[in-house]
Amino acid sequence: MSKFNKTLIYLSIFIQIKIFANYNNENSFTNNFLKELNVKFTENIFENFKKIKVNAVSPSSPLETEKLLELKKINFLYFNKNFSFSSSDTPYLARSDLERFNELKEAINNDNKIIWATRGGYGSSRLFQYLAKLEKNGINKIFIGYSDVTFLHIFFIQKWNWITIHGATLGDILEGNKDKKNFILLDKIINTNKGEITYDNIKNENTLAKKSSLIKGLTIGGNLEMILSSIGTPWEIKAENKIVFLEETNVKGYSLDRAFTHLLQSNILKNAKAIVLGEFIGNEEQVKLAINSFIEESNIPVFKLNIFGHGKKNYPILLNVEAKIDPTFKKIIFEFDKNDFHVNEMSKQYAKRD
C-alpha cells in the first residue's frame, strides 16, 4: 500500500473519530486516541520535509509554550540554538525585535532549506530595519506562513526574488480543526520536481472577471491589513501586472469597507492583472456587503476562492510564481519548478547531521 493511500486512510479514520468525539463529549480515551492518531498522521504526511531540515521561526507573536514544546518533538524541525521560551517585555511579541531578527537571520544563512513560521499575530514588519541592511547570501529559501508574516512574503519576493508559500503555520499542525489537506498539499509541493497545483471552483465576481479570457501573471499578496500597512513604506507591495491574493479575519463590515476603500483610493492595485479574494471571517452579512461593494468599485477582474485564509482551509498559495486563471473553466493553476527553490545536496546533508 502506498504512503499516499495510508495517509488517506488515516485522514478518513481521523474524520470519523473526530465526529464520534464531538458526539461523546470528547472523553479522555477518545482524546488520547486522537492525539496518537495525529502523531501518526504527522509521521506519514511529512516524509518529504524530513529530507530537508525545516527552520522554525517566530518573527511575530509568541506561540504558547506547551505548543512549542510539542513542535520541538517533531524530528524534522530545527530551532535556533539560542531559542528561549521566554517572551519579551511586550506580551504580543515573541521576543525582542533583535532576538527575533537574529533567529530569522540564522535561518536565512544556514543550510536548512525551509523557513516556517510558528504563528502570525503581530510584529514581523518591525524587523524591516534589520532585514533592510542584510545582504542576500545567494541561497533561495522556501518561506511558509500567513497572516502577519505577509510582510516577510513581500520582503523576500520584492527584495530577494524568493518563491514563498502562503500557507498554514507550524502551530496549525496542532489545531484539530484545521483541514489536513493544508499539509498534504504542502508536502506535495516539496516532493514534486516540476508540476502544478490546480484549484477548481474559482468564482468570477465582477463583469471584468466574467468577460476575461485566460489571465496570466506572477502572484503576490496575503493578509489585507498587512498589505495596507505596506503602503507608503519602503516595502510597499508592487502589484503591477500581478495576480494579488487577499484575505482577512476578525473583521466587521464597516472596518472591511474602510480597508477596501483605502486600498482603492491608494491606487496600489491599479495595474494589477487580477484580485483573488480568499476568506474574510467576521460578521457574515455585513462582511458580504463590504466585499460586494469592493467588487463593484474595482476596475480590474475580481475572483473568489474560499480555500485560503484564517479558516479551516488554508491551502498553499504559491507566491512569485506564474499562475493562470481560467474564468471559463473556473480554475486557477500555479506552475512551479523545484529548480526555482534551489534544493541541493548540501541542504540534505545538513539535515542528516542532527
QUILIN-V675519 format. One line per field, one symbol per residue. ss: DSSP state (H for helix, E for strand, L for the rest). psi: psi as a letter, one per 30 degrees, with the letter a starting at -180 (. if undefined). burial: I if it has 16 or more other C-alpha atoms within 10 Angstrom, else O. A space follows every 10 residues. Layout:
ss=???
psi=???
burial=???
//
This chain:
ss=LLHHHHHHHH HHHHHHHHHH HHHLLLLHHH HHHHHHHHHH HHHHHLHHHH HLLEEEELLL LLLLHHHHHH HLLLLLEELL LLLLLLLLLL LLLLLLHHHH HHHHHHHHHL LLLEEEELLL LLLHHHHHHH HLLLLLLLLL LEEEELHHHH HHHHHHHHHH LLLEEELLLH HHHHLLLLLL HHHHHHHHHH HLLEEEEEEE LLEELLHHHH HLLLEEEEEE EEEHHHHHHH LLLLLLLLLL LEEEEEEEEE ELHHHHHHHH HHHHHHLLLL LLLEEEEEEE EELHHHHHHH HHHHHHHLLL EEEELLLLLL LLLLLLEEEL LEEEEELLLL EEEEEEEHHH HLLLHHHHHH HHHL
psi=kleeeeeeee eeeeeeeeee eeeggileee eeeeeeeeee eeeefgefff fjkkkklifc lkkkeeeeee effkfgkkkk fgkkfklafj fgkealeeee eeeeeeeefa fkekjkkelb ckfefffeee effkkkgfkk ljkklabege eeeeeeefef hlkljjakle ffefjfgkkf feeeeeeeee fkekalkkkl hkkjeleeee fkakkkllkl abkeeeeeff kglfgkkjfk gljkkklllh lleeeeeeee eeeeffgfge glelkjkbkj kajeeeeeee eeeeeefkgl kklkjhgkag aekikkjkkg lklkkjfegh lkkkklkfff fhkleeeeee ffe.
burial=OOOOOOIOOI IOOIOOIIOO IOOOOIOOOI OOOIOOIIOO IIOIIIOIII IIIIIIIIII IIIOOOIIOO IOOOOIIIIO OOOOOOIIOO OOIIIIIOII IIIIIIIIOO IIIIIIIIII IIIIIIIIOO IOOOOOOOOI IIIIIIIIII IIIIIIIIOO OIIIIIIIII IIIIOOOIII IIIIIIIOII OOOOOOIOIO OIIIIIOIII OOOOIIIIII IIIIIIIIOI IOOOIIIIII IIIIIIIIIO IIIOOIIOII OOIIOOOIII OIIIIIIIII IIOOOIIIOI IOOIIOOIII IIIIIIIIII IIIIIIIIII IIIIIIIOOI IIIIOIOOOO IOIOOOIIOI IOOO
//
